Amino acid sequence: MTASTTSPAAKPLLYWLECKSEILKAIRTPQFAVPTIAFPVVFYLIFGVILAGDNGAGRARYLLATFGAFGVLGPALFGFGVNVANERNNGWLDLKKISPMPISAYILAKLFMAIAFGFIVILMLTTISLTMGGLQMSLADWSIMTATQLLSAIPFALMGMAIGFRVSTEAAPAIVNVLFLLMSVFGGLWVPINLFPEILQKVAWALPTFHSGQLALASAGLTSGVNVAFHIAGLAVFSALMAVLAARNYGKMSA
């Protein structure tokens, strides 16, 4: 995308307008907005409230941390993986490329949208946990946990971008759905991995969702057995790999 024709003074406004447009587009697309918000909320109600029962404030904090990480995953993966594929295949991305908008505005707008939707999900989960799940958590602790969860959207946005720049409109939803569900389940975002068979526990350590869930737990004050530096490194390596793959797929698309 050609940024050379955009004056420096106009860039902040351009970025803002692109972010606003992305948010409005997501809100006006119920097949994206409704499942993205409703899916983690419904799952949390089932597994985090109804089936969990009254297990104390520590359990409530644990579930909010992991399900919050799960809630951020969906907007990042689907917002990039499916939406970028659709825009690439219907020619909208080609139109963007010949506009004065830099590629960074396109990417940051989608990331802004994913984080905004992730934040809405976390707010809803927190409300449920406070009213029905027995959550006891200070605003400072909640803010740290939420910031950690929202930052974990970045590696999955890069993953979605790599998919969106490569696959067709028809294939993208299936691929993203499979990855979304498998990484959520086997990464321990729904149930702790110590309930898994030993072989699946080993698989979990290789998944980025496990690292994001563990960092969310650490940020919520549940640091027992959590190697923060290791999990940060795991997400950093995954992010770097996905960024390289996304750049490569974008290059092939532009060739």
C-alpha positions as CSV (number, residue, x, y, z in Angstrom):
1,M,0.0,0.0,0.0
2,T,1.3,3.4,-0.9
3,A,1.8,5.7,2.0
4,S,4.0,8.2,0.1
5,T,1.0,10.3,-1.1
6,T,-0.3,10.8,2.5
7,S,1.0,13.9,4.3
8,P,2.3,13.4,7.8
9,A,-0.3,15.8,9.2
10,A,-3.1,13.8,7.7
11,K,-1.9,10.4,9.0
12,P,-3.4,10.6,12.5
13,L,-6.9,11.4,11.0
14,L,-6.5,8.6,8.5
15,Y,-5.7,6.1,11.2
16,W,-8.6,7.2,13.3
17,L,-11.1,7.1,10.4
18,E,-9.9,3.6,9.5
19,C,-10.3,2.4,13.1
20,K,-13.8,4.0,13.2
21,S,-14.7,2.4,9.9
22,E,-13.5,-1.0,11.1
23,I,-15.6,-0.8,14.3
24,L,-18.7,0.3,12.5
25,K,-18.3,-2.5,9.9
26,A,-17.9,-5.1,12.6
27,I,-21.0,-3.8,14.5
28,R,-23.0,-3.9,11.3
29,T,-21.9,-7.5,10.5
30,P,-24.0,-9.6,13.0
31,Q,-22.6,-12.9,11.7
32,F,-19.2,-11.6,13.2
33,A,-20.3,-9.5,16.1
34,V,-22.9,-11.7,17.7
35,P,-21.0,-15.0,17.8
36,T,-17.7,-13.3,18.8
37,I,-19.4,-11.8,21.9
38,A,-22.0,-14.5,22.7
39,F,-19.9,-17.6,22.3
40,P,-17.4,-17.0,25.1
41,V,-20.2,-15.5,27.4
42,V,-22.4,-18.6,26.9
43,F,-19.4,-21.0,27.5
44,Y,-18.5,-19.1,30.6
45,L,-22.0,-19.3,32.0
46,I,-22.0,-23.1,31.4
47,F,-18.5,-24.0,32.5
48,G,-17.6,-21.0,34.8
49,V,-20.9,-20.6,36.7
50,I,-23.4,-23.4,36.3
51,L,-21.0,-26.4,36.3
52,A,-18.3,-24.8,38.5
53,G,-20.7,-24.2,41.4
54,D,-19.6,-22.3,44.4
55,N,-15.8,-22.9,44.5
56,G,-14.6,-19.7,46.1
57,A,-13.1,-16.5,45.0
58,G,-9.8,-18.1,43.9
59,R,-11.7,-20.4,41.5
60,A,-13.7,-17.5,40.2
61,R,-10.5,-15.5,39.5
62,Y,-9.0,-18.5,37.7
63,L,-12.0,-19.0,35.4
64,L,-12.2,-15.3,34.6
65,A,-8.5,-15.3,33.7
66,T,-8.7,-18.2,31.3
67,F,-12.1,-17.5,29.8
68,G,-11.0,-13.9,29.3
69,A,-8.0,-15.1,27.3
70,F,-10.5,-17.3,25.4
71,G,-12.8,-14.3,24.8
72,V,-10.0,-12.2,23.3
73,L,-8.9,-15.1,21.0
74,G,-12.1,-15.1,18.8
75,P,-12.1,-11.4,17.7
76,A,-8.4,-11.6,16.8
77,L,-8.6,-14.8,14.8
78,F,-11.9,-14.2,13.1
79,G,-11.4,-10.5,12.6
80,F,-8.2,-11.1,10.7
81,G,-8.4,-14.7,9.4
82,V,-11.9,-14.5,7.9
83,N,-12.4,-10.8,7.3
84,V,-9.0,-10.3,5.5
85,A,-9.7,-13.3,3.4
86,N,-13.1,-11.9,2.4
87,E,-11.7,-8.5,1.6
88,R,-8.8,-10.0,-0.4
89,N,-11.1,-12.2,-2.5
90,N,-13.8,-9.6,-3.2
91,G,-11.2,-7.0,-4.3
92,W,-11.7,-4.6,-1.4
93,L,-8.0,-5.1,-0.3
94,D,-6.9,-4.3,-3.9
95,L,-8.8,-1.0,-3.7
96,K,-7.1,-0.2,-0.4
97,K,-3.7,-0.9,-1.9
98,I,-4.1,1.8,-4.5
99,S,-5.4,4.3,-2.0
100,P,-3.1,6.7,0.0
101,M,-3.7,4.5,3.1
102,P,-0.6,2.8,4.5
103,I,-0.7,-0.9,5.2
104,S,-0.1,-0.1,8.9
105,A,-3.5,1.7,9.1
106,Y,-5.3,-1.3,7.7
107,I,-3.6,-3.7,10.2
108,L,-3.9,-1.4,13.2
109,A,-7.6,-0.7,12.6
110,K,-8.4,-4.4,12.6
111,L,-6.3,-4.9,15.7
112,F,-8.1,-2.0,17.4
113,M,-11.4,-3.6,16.5
114,A,-10.3,-7.0,17.8
115,I,-9.1,-5.5,21.1
116,A,-12.3,-3.5,21.4
117,F,-14.5,-6.5,21.0
118,G,-12.2,-8.5,23.3
119,F,-12.6,-5.8,26.0
120,I,-16.4,-6.0,25.6
121,V,-16.3,-9.7,26.2
122,I,-14.1,-9.3,29.3
123,L,-16.4,-6.7,30.7
124,M,-19.4,-9.1,30.2
125,L,-17.5,-12.0,31.8
126,T,-16.5,-9.8,34.7
127,T,-20.1,-8.7,35.3
128,I,-21.3,-12.3,35.3
129,S,-18.4,-13.4,37.6
130,L,-19.1,-10.6,40.1
131,T,-22.9,-11.2,40.2
132,M,-23.0,-15.0,39.9
133,G,-19.5,-16.4,40.1
134,G,-18.3,-15.1,43.5
135,L,-15.5,-13.0,42.1
136,Q,-13.5,-10.9,44.5
137,M,-10.8,-8.8,42.8
138,S,-9.5,-5.3,43.2
139,L,-9.8,-2.8,40.3
140,A,-5.9,-2.7,40.1
141,D,-5.6,-6.5,39.8
142,W,-8.5,-6.6,37.3
143,S,-6.8,-3.9,35.2
144,I,-3.5,-5.7,35.0
145,M,-5.2,-9.0,34.1
146,T,-7.3,-7.3,31.5
147,A,-4.4,-5.5,29.9
148,T,-2.5,-8.9,29.7
149,Q,-5.5,-10.6,28.1
150,L,-5.9,-7.8,25.5
151,L,-2.2,-7.8,24.6
152,S,-2.5,-11.6,24.0
153,A,-4.7,-10.7,21.0
154,I,-1.6,-9.6,19.0
155,P,-0.1,-13.0,18.3
156,F,-3.4,-14.4,17.3
157,A,-4.1,-11.4,15.1
158,L,-0.8,-12.1,13.3
159,M,-1.9,-15.7,12.9
160,G,-5.2,-14.7,11.5
161,M,-3.5,-12.3,9.1
162,A,-1.2,-15.0,7.8
163,I,-4.3,-17.1,7.1
164,G,-6.3,-14.2,5.6
165,F,-3.5,-13.2,3.2
166,R,-3.3,-16.8,1.9
167,V,-6.6,-18.8,1.8
168,S,-9.8,-18.4,0.0
169,T,-13.1,-16.9,1.4
170,E,-14.6,-20.4,1.4
171,A,-11.7,-22.0,3.3
172,A,-10.9,-19.3,5.8
173,P,-14.0,-19.8,8.2
174,A,-13.3,-23.6,8.4
175,I,-9.6,-23.2,9.0
176,V,-10.1,-20.5,11.6
177,N,-12.9,-22.4,13.4
178,V,-10.8,-25.6,13.7
179,L,-7.8,-23.7,15.0
180,F,-10.0,-21.6,17.3
181,L,-11.6,-24.6,19.0
182,L,-8.6,-26.9,19.1
183,M,-6.3,-24.3,20.5
184,S,-8.9,-23.3,23.1
185,V,-9.6,-26.8,24.3
186,F,-6.1,-28.2,24.2
187,G,-4.5,-25.0,25.4
188,G,-6.4,-25.3,28.7
189,L,-8.6,-22.2,28.3
190,W,-11.8,-24.2,29.2
191,V,-10.4,-26.8,31.7
192,P,-7.0,-27.0,33.4
193,I,-4.5,-29.2,31.5
194,N,-3.8,-31.2,34.6
195,L,-7.1,-32.9,33.9
196,F,-5.8,-34.1,30.5
197,P,-4.0,-37.3,29.7
198,E,-0.2,-36.9,29.9
199,I,0.3,-36.8,26.2
200,L,-2.2,-34.0,25.8
201,Q,-0.6,-32.1,28.6
202,K,2.7,-32.1,26.6
203,V,0.8,-30.9,23.5
204,A,-0.6,-28.0,25.5
205,W,2.9,-26.6,26.2
206,A,3.4,-26.1,22.4
207,L,0.2,-24.1,21.9
208,P,0.2,-20.3,22.1
209,T,-3.2,-20.4,23.9
210,F,-1.6,-22.2,26.8
211,H,1.0,-19.5,27.1
212,S,-1.7,-16.7,26.9
213,G,-3.8,-18.5,29.5
214,Q,-0.9,-18.9,31.9
215,L,0.1,-15.3,31.6
216,A,-3.5,-14.3,32.3
217,L,-3.4,-16.4,35.4
218,A,-0.1,-14.9,36.5
219,S,-1.5,-11.4,36.0
220,A,-4.5,-12.3,38.1
221,G,-2.3,-13.2,41.0
222,L,-2.4,-16.9,40.5
223,T,1.3,-17.3,40.0
224,S,1.9,-20.8,41.5
225,G,3.9,-22.9,39.1
226,V,3.7,-20.2,36.3
227,N,7.0,-19.4,34.7
228,V,6.2,-15.9,33.3
229,A,9.4,-15.4,31.4
230,F,9.0,-18.8,29.6
231,H,5.4,-18.0,28.6
232,I,6.3,-14.5,27.4
233,A,9.1,-16.1,25.3
234,G,6.7,-18.7,23.9
235,L,4.3,-16.0,22.7
236,A,7.1,-13.9,21.4
237,V,8.5,-16.7,19.3
238,F,5.0,-17.6,18.0
239,S,4.3,-13.9,17.2
240,A,7.6,-13.6,15.2
241,L,6.8,-16.8,13.2
242,M,3.3,-15.6,12.4
243,A,4.6,-12.1,11.4
244,V,7.1,-13.6,9.0
245,L,4.5,-15.9,7.6
246,A,2.0,-13.0,7.2
247,A,4.6,-10.9,5.5
248,R,5.5,-13.7,3.2
249,N,1.8,-14.4,2.3
250,Y,1.2,-10.7,1.7
251,G,4.2,-10.6,-0.6
252,K,2.9,-13.5,-2.6
253,M,-0.5,-11.8,-2.8
254,S,1.1,-8.6,-4.1
255,A,3.4,-10.3,-6.6
